[in-house]
């Protein structure tokens, strides 16, 4: 009888062992691949205190490789933010945790290294006190100019400073700075102060100047050399490409925005990109364009003004017309 009991116990233990062997061991990375656990996410980051700063050289030399393997987190990052980090690209982006800052009963800030196609950038990801994702922001985007250096920082009040300096001839250093603050009401980052890097004698560079302008409203609408709206052909007849730059109120109202707007009527176009709270309207006549900021474009201009105003269309010479190339 005792032999039978021992034999039964042996079979039971053997069955339990077989069941355990059939269970798949799931790593933390595998669990997070298609899910998002806020506690696990926070655990990947090193806690840090304020003030905090990150230099372009420090970011480029950073060798951290731990990847945030969460499809959900990747989907949180809008196309507009990725475009600001890397330009237009279809390359996959890898997100690497750096540090985070905790506020009692308020937003939590995470500094994330974003890598794509060999390019390193850094962004801020912001969550609320209930672990809900709010927004992301391009924190530091190094350039390829050896004469410039960049430092991005967060002060004890959670103001975000993006500073750039450039070495000019005769060892003269010029500096510029943009200061942003997160607005919990709009869940966006607002530009609250800007110091222009160059003085106003520097020529304004229009990044879409040489693109095609065959559609009726394409051209340059200019108040003066520091306040322009440039319109170029889109990829189809329902789109326009635009570049807006303005400097008003003795530097207290500066702003710039470049993007693609959709024609919503024969004389109206609207910029309203997914993931971007900004909604900007373009109202055209045969010889002018009027801008109207319909919704929060604070991240593109100073806090004391909005994007608005009428711009007369510049007459184009035949020589200028011949310089345009197809986009």
C-alpha positions, 0 to 999 in steps of 0.5 A: 500500500505504501509503495502505491502511495509513493508511486502516486506522489511520484506521478503527481510531481512528474505531471507538475514538472511537465506542466511547468516546462510547457509554460513559456518564460516571458521577458519584460521586453516581450511583455512590453512589446505590444502593451504599455505598463507605466510602472515598467516604463518608469523603471527603465529610467534613472531618477534625476533632480532639477536643474538638468541639462543635456549638451549635443556632444553629451547626447551624441556620445551617449552609448545607452542601448536599452530599448523601450520595446512598446508598440503603444509608446511608439504610437504615442509619438506623433508624426509631427514630432518625429518629423521635427526630430528626423525630418521626413523619413520612413526609417524605424525609430528606436527609443532609449530611456535616459532620465525622468523627473517626478512632480508630486500630483503633477506631470511627469517628464521623461527624457528619451533618446530617439535614434533613427538612421544613425541620427541621435536626438532627444525628446521629452515625453510627458505623462499626467499624475494618472499615468496618461500620456499627454504629449512629446516635445523635441528636446535636443536635435543636434545639427551638422554645423561644426561651428554651433553647439547646443544645450537643452535644459530644464530648470526647477520650475520645469521651464524648458530652455533650448540654447544654441551658440555659434562661433563667428569670424574673429572668435565672436560668439552669438547666442540664441535661446527659446524657452518653452513651458508645458500647458496642462490645459491644452496639453501642449508646449508653448513658446514663452520667450525667444532670443534670436540667434542672429541679428536682424541684419542677417538674411532670412533663409526661405527653406522652400524658396526654390520649390515649384510655384505653378498653382494660382496662389503660389508665390511670396507674400511680404510685409518686409524682409522679416515678415513673409508668407511663402506658398509653393505647390503641394504634392497634389492640387488639394495641397500647398506647402508653406513657410511663415516667418514673422518678427513683431513687437520689438522681438516679443512676438517672433514665430516661424512655421513650415508645413503642408496645408489642405485647400478646404475651398477655392480660396482657403487652406488650413494647416491642421496636422494630426498630433499638432494642436495648431490650426492655422487658416490661409485666406487668399485673394488675388493679391494677398493672403490673410493668416488666422490662428484658429487654435493653439499654435503657441509652440510656434510663436511668442506667448504675447501674440498670435499668428495673424495678419494680412500679407501682400503678394510680391510681384514676380519677375520673369527671371525669378520665375525661371529659377523655380524647380519642381518639388 
